[in-house]
Amino acid sequence: MTNAEMIEKIVSKSGVTPQQAEDALIRNNWDLLDAMIYVERTYGQQNAANASHYSTYNAGNSNVGNNQGFDGFDEQKPGFDGKSVGEVLKNIFQKSVRNGIAIVHNEREIATLPLLVWIIFILSSCSSVLLLMLVCMFFNVNYRFKGNDLGGSKINGVFDFVYDFVQNLKKNILG
């Protein structure tokens, strides 16, 4: 981006004069982001009527929280039901802590670990964890999803299917 383009961008986004924009860029070694922050701190909201987007400046800013980024694009992406990516990730994290997978041996629950722990185990050593789970099924260990969000019978049917398969395989091998 040329110097003239940077000046134009600051002018269009903040409503300051070209001279003020150039001064901000010079004071900040032509770093666009630092210059924008400088403009906001120095000139505040005095030129807000001329600006084409909100300011991140928080003192009395009525535009805080309008979900528009530096370039004026909407941060709420389609496919998230109006939620921002951060809200979706927060929701996933909360559900992964609230819900878990129970380890069951001979119909008796041994332990329940949060889903987040299982995700970390699987991501760190996917094949080892899955192989260990299958081997444990040979010794009558089953797994169950627990929690309000994941405790349904459909999702636990996957574990039941694999457990039944392993038990049938064990019967065929051992006789």
N, C-alpha and C positions, 0 to 999 in steps of 0.2 A: 504494500500500500504506500503510495507516495505521500509526501508531507501535506500537499494540498488536499488529498483525499481524507487524511486524518483530521485536518482542520475542518473540512466540510462535515465529516461524521460527527465531530464534537458539537459543532454549531447546530446541526439538525437534531441531535439527541438531547442537548441541554438548553438550547435557546440563547447561549452566550454569543457575543459578537465574534467575528473571525479573529480580531486582534486578541481578545481574551483567550480564545481557543489556542492560538499560536503561542501565546505567552505560557499557557498551561503546558503545552507540549515541550517547549524549550526548557521550562523549569524541571520537567520530568524526563529529560533526555529522549524525547520523542517516543516515550512509552505510552501507548494509547490508553490502556487501562488506568495507569497511574495518573495520567492527565485528566481523565474523566472524574476520578475520585477527587483530584485537586479542584476541579471546576465545581463539583458539588459542595465541597467544604468551603471554598472561597466565595462562591456566588450564591450558594444555597438555592432557595426556591424563588429568587427574585425574578427569574426569567422562565418560570414554570409554564406560563401560558404559551410560550413559543416552542416548548419542547415537544418532541414527538413520542416520547415514552416516559415511563415513570423514573423516578430517581431512587437510588438505594439509600439516599440520605434520609434518616429516620426522624429527625426532629420536626414534628408537626406535619409529616408528609402524609397527605390523604391518599396517596396512591400505593402505600405499602400494602403488599398482599394481593396485588392485582394479577399476579402470576405471569408477568411478562419479563423476559430476560433482557440483556443488554441490547440486543438488536431488535427488540420489540416483538419477538416471536413468542407465541403462547407456549408455556412450559407443560401444559396439560396435553399429553399425547393421546390420540385416539386409541381405543381399545382398553383403556383403564377406567371406564365408566366415570369420566370427569375427575379422576384422581391423578395427582402428579406421580411421577416415577418414585419420588421419595416416599410418598404416602403408601404406595403399593409395596415397596421394599420393607417399610416399617410394619405393615400389616402381615407380610409373609414372615418376618422375624418374630413378631408376637405370636403368631400361630405355631411357629416351629418351637417356641418355648412352652406354650400352653399345652401342646399335644405331644404325645410320645409313642414309643413302641415298647410294648411289654414283652419280656422274655418269659415264656411259659414252659415249664417242664412237667410232664404228666398231669396236665390240667391244673397245675398250681403255679401261680405267678411268682417268679423269682425276683424280678426287678423291672422297673420301668425307667427308661432313659428318654430325656427330651428328644424330639425329632431333630433338633439342631445338632445334638451330639452325634446322632446317626449320620446326618448329612456330612459332618466334618470327617467322621470315620470313613465314609464311602468316598468322599472326594480325595482324601489323603492316600488311601490304599484300596481302591475300588475292588479289584479282583480278590485281594486277600480277605476282605471283610465278607464279601458275598460267598466266597468259598467256605469260610469258617461258618457262616450261617447255614449253608447246605450240609456241611459235615455235622453240625450240631443237630440238625433235623434227623439224622440217622440215630441219634441218642434221645429221641422223643422230645426235642426242644422245638417249640413252635413260637411264632411271633404274632402279636396282635397290635393294631393301631388303637390307641386310647386317646380320648379327649372329645370335646364337643364338636370340633371341626372335622375330625378324621375317624371317629369311632364307628362309622357305619358298616353294615354288613357287606356292601359291595366291595369296598377297598380291602376289608379283611378276607374276602373270598380269594384274593390273589395269594395271600400267605397260606390259606387252607388248601388251595389247589396244589401249590408246590409241596406243602407238607404231606398231603395225601400221595402225591407222585413219589416222593422220597420213601414213604412208608411202604408203598407197593413195590418199589424197586428193592428195598431191604428184604421184604418177604420173598421176592423172586430169587435174590442172590443167596440168602441164608436158608431158604427152603422152608 
